[in-house]
């Protein structure tokens, strides 16, 4: 494996392996792919890694999911794909430079069933959570409410909050962690009553909820942030480019 390949996230490496098998004819058009459990065991990776790899190969038009059959090889040649070039996780959903997080409360907790679904962990998993408000530094006007969950051994990071760096950057600098993957989920929800006053908006008003999972070595989920943005305070723009990105960049299909 080259140095460039070694720097790629594991799901990209696995996707490249599967693409190579398809293009070499070792996985033939019309053939059913091995199932997720078999790929997990064969490649010694997590189920999340397998799913992300299959997602990439699917987006290239090489495979497709068929109900009652499984994942089937549909082509040896890929279709054109558009991707967003991202050189670091900080470029994912950027906040204004004139903004800071102000911690409101913090403490240990165990994830109940509902929270475990959001965080992608098992019920009863222990996390350190701090609840914070992101504000403009100059006017103190609120931008969003954010709940940040980190694994217990990184809880001291809360003492560093308020500096310009993002939480994951503080964790990388303080504890030597390395972000390998960032999974982002966006959905429309309503502003919870407990946050409305600090956000200076009506409870139950429209908001964009963003959940970010930061995965490190071995696909360990070491940080999850859950943010609520009142609808009128959020915009997002992106540029899509043709083709796969280099190993030195992040990419989002």
C-alpha positions as CSV (number, residue, x, y, z in Angstrom):
1,X,0.0,0.0,0.0
2,X,1.4,3.5,-0.9
3,X,1.6,6.3,1.6
4,X,-1.2,8.1,-0.3
5,X,-3.4,5.1,0.0
6,X,-2.6,4.6,3.7
7,X,-3.8,8.2,4.4
8,X,-7.2,7.4,2.9
9,X,-10.1,6.6,5.3
10,X,-10.6,2.8,5.6
11,X,-14.0,3.0,3.8
12,X,-12.3,4.5,0.8
13,X,-9.6,1.8,0.8
14,X,-12.3,-0.9,1.0
15,X,-14.3,0.9,-1.8
16,X,-11.1,0.8,-4.0
17,X,-10.6,-2.9,-3.3
18,X,-14.2,-3.7,-4.3
19,X,-13.9,-1.5,-7.4
20,X,-10.7,-3.4,-8.3
21,X,-12.4,-6.8,-8.0
22,X,-15.3,-5.6,-10.2
23,X,-13.1,-4.1,-12.9
24,X,-10.9,-7.2,-12.9
25,X,-13.9,-9.4,-13.4
26,X,-13.5,-11.2,-10.1
27,X,-16.9,-9.9,-9.2
28,X,-18.9,-10.3,-12.4
29,X,-21.8,-8.3,-13.7
30,X,-25.0,-9.9,-12.4
31,X,-23.2,-11.6,-9.5
32,X,-24.4,-11.0,-6.0
33,X,-21.9,-9.4,-3.7
34,X,-20.9,-10.9,-0.3
35,X,-23.2,-9.6,2.4
36,X,-22.3,-6.9,5.0
37,X,-21.5,-9.4,7.7
38,X,-19.2,-11.4,5.4
39,X,-17.4,-8.2,4.3
40,X,-16.9,-7.1,7.9
41,X,-15.3,-10.5,8.8
42,X,-13.3,-10.7,5.6
43,X,-11.8,-7.2,5.8
44,X,-11.7,-6.8,9.6
45,X,-13.6,-3.5,9.5
46,X,-16.7,-2.1,11.2
47,X,-20.2,-2.4,9.7
48,X,-20.2,1.4,9.3
49,X,-17.0,1.2,7.2
50,X,-18.6,-1.5,5.0
51,X,-21.8,0.5,4.4
52,X,-19.8,3.7,3.5
53,X,-17.7,1.7,1.1
54,X,-20.8,0.2,-0.5
55,X,-22.3,3.6,-0.7
56,X,-19.4,4.9,-2.7
57,X,-19.4,2.0,-5.1
58,X,-23.1,2.3,-5.5
59,X,-22.8,6.0,-6.4
60,X,-20.3,5.1,-9.1
61,X,-23.0,3.0,-10.7
62,X,-21.1,-0.3,-10.3
63,X,-23.5,-2.0,-7.9
64,X,-27.1,-1.8,-6.8
65,X,-29.2,-3.0,-3.9
66,X,-32.1,-5.4,-4.9
67,X,-34.8,-6.2,-2.5
68,X,-34.8,-9.9,-1.6
69,X,-31.6,-10.5,-3.5
70,X,-28.9,-8.4,-2.0
71,X,-26.2,-6.2,-3.6
72,X,-25.7,-7.0,-7.2
73,X,-22.9,-6.0,-9.6
74,X,-24.5,-3.9,-12.4
75,X,-21.5,-2.6,-14.4
76,X,-17.7,-2.7,-14.7
77,X,-17.5,0.9,-15.8
78,X,-18.4,3.8,-13.4
79,X,-20.8,6.6,-14.1
80,X,-19.7,10.2,-13.6
81,X,-19.9,11.4,-10.0
82,X,-19.8,14.9,-8.5
83,X,-18.1,15.5,-5.2
84,X,-17.4,18.4,-2.9
85,X,-13.7,19.0,-2.2
86,X,-13.0,19.5,1.5
87,X,-9.5,19.8,2.8
88,X,-10.4,19.5,6.5
89,X,-13.5,18.8,8.6
90,X,-13.5,22.5,9.5
91,X,-14.8,23.2,6.0
92,X,-17.9,21.1,6.7
93,X,-20.7,23.5,7.7
94,X,-18.5,26.5,8.6
95,X,-19.5,29.1,11.3
96,X,-18.6,32.8,11.1
97,X,-15.1,33.5,12.3
98,X,-16.6,36.2,14.6
99,X,-18.4,33.5,16.7
100,X,-17.6,31.6,19.9
101,X,-19.1,28.7,21.9
102,X,-20.2,29.6,25.5
103,X,-20.6,26.6,27.7
104,X,-23.8,26.7,29.8
105,X,-23.7,23.4,31.6
106,X,-21.6,20.2,31.6
107,X,-21.5,16.8,33.2
108,X,-21.4,13.0,32.8
109,X,-24.4,11.0,31.6
110,X,-25.4,7.6,30.3
111,X,-27.2,7.4,27.0
112,X,-30.8,6.3,27.2
113,X,-32.5,4.5,24.3
114,X,-33.5,7.7,22.5
115,X,-30.2,9.4,22.9
116,X,-28.3,6.2,21.9
117,X,-30.0,6.3,18.6
118,X,-28.9,9.8,17.9
119,X,-25.3,9.2,19.1
120,X,-25.0,5.8,17.3
121,X,-24.0,3.9,20.5
122,X,-25.5,1.3,22.7
123,X,-27.9,2.2,25.5
124,X,-26.1,2.9,28.8
125,X,-22.9,4.2,27.1
126,X,-21.2,6.9,29.2
127,X,-20.5,10.3,27.7
128,X,-19.4,13.7,28.9
129,X,-21.8,16.3,27.6
130,X,-21.6,20.1,27.6
131,X,-24.4,22.3,26.4
132,X,-23.3,25.5,24.7
133,X,-24.6,28.5,22.9
134,X,-22.7,29.8,19.8
135,X,-22.9,33.6,19.6
136,X,-21.4,36.4,17.6
137,X,-18.4,37.7,19.6
138,X,-19.2,41.3,18.8
139,X,-23.0,41.5,19.4
140,X,-23.6,38.3,21.5
141,X,-26.5,37.5,19.2
142,X,-27.1,33.7,19.3
143,X,-26.5,31.6,16.2
144,X,-27.3,28.1,17.4
145,X,-27.5,25.8,20.5
146,X,-25.1,22.9,20.5
147,X,-24.9,19.8,22.7
148,X,-21.4,18.2,22.4
149,X,-20.8,14.6,23.6
150,X,-17.2,13.4,24.0
151,X,-15.9,10.1,25.3
152,X,-15.1,10.5,29.1
153,X,-11.3,10.5,28.7
154,X,-11.6,13.7,26.7
155,X,-13.8,15.6,29.1
156,X,-11.1,18.0,30.1
157,X,-11.5,19.6,26.6
158,X,-14.4,21.6,28.1
159,X,-11.9,23.8,29.9
160,X,-10.5,24.9,26.5
161,X,-13.9,25.8,24.9
162,X,-14.3,29.4,23.9
163,X,-11.1,29.7,21.9
164,X,-11.3,30.0,18.1
165,X,-10.5,26.3,17.5
166,X,-13.4,23.8,17.1
167,X,-13.9,21.1,19.6
168,X,-12.4,18.3,17.5
169,X,-9.3,20.4,16.8
170,X,-8.9,21.0,20.5
171,X,-9.2,17.2,21.1
172,X,-6.6,16.5,18.3
173,X,-4.2,19.0,19.7
174,X,-4.6,18.0,23.4
175,X,-5.0,14.2,23.2
176,X,-3.4,13.3,19.9
177,X,-6.6,12.0,18.4
178,X,-7.0,12.1,14.6
179,X,-10.3,12.6,12.7
180,X,-10.6,9.9,10.1
181,X,-14.3,10.4,9.1
182,X,-17.0,12.9,9.8
183,X,-20.6,11.8,9.3
184,X,-23.1,14.6,9.0
185,X,-26.9,14.3,9.3
186,X,-29.2,17.3,8.6
187,X,-32.9,17.4,9.3
188,X,-35.7,19.9,9.9
189,X,-37.1,19.9,13.4
190,X,-38.7,22.3,15.9
191,X,-36.9,24.4,18.5
192,X,-37.2,22.6,21.9
193,X,-38.8,24.6,24.7
194,X,-35.6,24.4,26.9
195,X,-33.5,26.1,24.2
196,X,-35.9,28.8,22.9
197,X,-35.2,31.5,25.5
198,X,-31.4,31.3,24.9
199,X,-31.9,31.2,21.2
200,X,-34.2,34.2,21.4
201,X,-36.9,32.6,19.3
202,X,-40.3,31.0,19.8
203,X,-40.5,27.4,21.1
204,X,-41.7,25.1,18.4
205,X,-40.5,27.4,15.6
206,X,-38.7,25.8,12.6
207,X,-35.0,24.9,13.0
208,X,-32.3,22.9,11.2
209,X,-30.8,20.2,13.4
210,X,-27.3,19.1,12.5
211,X,-25.7,15.9,14.0
212,X,-22.0,15.4,13.4
213,X,-20.2,12.2,14.3
214,X,-16.4,12.5,14.5
215,X,-14.7,9.1,14.1
216,X,-11.0,8.4,14.9
217,X,-8.8,5.5,14.6
218,X,-10.6,2.1,14.4
219,X,-13.8,4.0,13.5
220,X,-14.2,5.0,17.2
221,X,-16.9,7.6,17.6
222,X,-15.2,10.0,20.0
223,X,-17.3,13.1,19.6
224,X,-20.8,13.9,18.5
225,X,-22.3,17.4,18.2
226,X,-26.0,18.1,18.0
227,X,-26.9,21.6,16.9
228,X,-30.2,23.5,16.5
229,X,-30.2,26.5,14.1
230,X,-33.3,28.6,14.0
231,X,-34.4,28.5,10.3
232,X,-33.8,32.2,9.5
233,X,-30.2,32.0,10.8
234,X,-28.8,29.3,8.6
235,X,-27.5,29.2,5.0
236,X,-25.4,26.6,3.3
237,X,-23.6,26.7,-0.1
238,X,-21.4,24.1,-1.8
239,X,-19.4,23.5,-5.0
240,X,-19.5,20.1,-6.6
241,X,-16.6,18.9,-8.8
242,X,-16.5,16.0,-11.2
243,X,-14.6,12.9,-10.1
244,X,-13.1,11.4,-7.0
245,X,-10.9,13.6,-4.9
246,X,-7.2,13.0,-4.1
247,X,-6.0,11.3,-1.0
248,X,-5.0,14.6,0.5
249,X,-8.6,16.0,0.6
250,X,-11.8,15.1,2.3
251,X,-14.7,14.4,-0.1
252,X,-18.5,14.4,0.3
253,X,-20.6,12.8,-2.4
